[in-house]
Amino acid sequence: MSSESAIAATPQPPYYAVIFTSLRTPGDDGYGAMADRMVEIAQTMPGFLGVESAREGLGITVCYWQTLESIAAWKAEAEHEAAQKLGREKWYAAYHTRIARVERDYGFER
């Protein structure tokens, strides 16, 4: 998704995390623009809480959502469905999606 690096400001648990782990094919071929667009759309969806993404060979994007229903709505969003299809056709060598309920959330900030 987005290349911005920031820790998402999530609410007190429980909430849900969609963990998308991927291996890319060579080249960009529109991937970066589509990833940015997906973040733009996700941010407008009810239940969206935040996103974190990192890529160094293995890509990991975590999107946080209030409910399982909000995750289902995101998966079914028309532009997101089109991006998923393009991902399978040309951008990903492999990917795996995991959905988890966040029970604890703590951290440190200087």
Secondary structure by P-SEA (a helix, b strand, c coil): cccccccccccccccccbbbbbcccccccaaaaaaaaaaaaaaacccccccccccccbbbbbbbbccaaaaaaaaacaaaaaaaaaaaccccccbbbbbbbbcccccccc
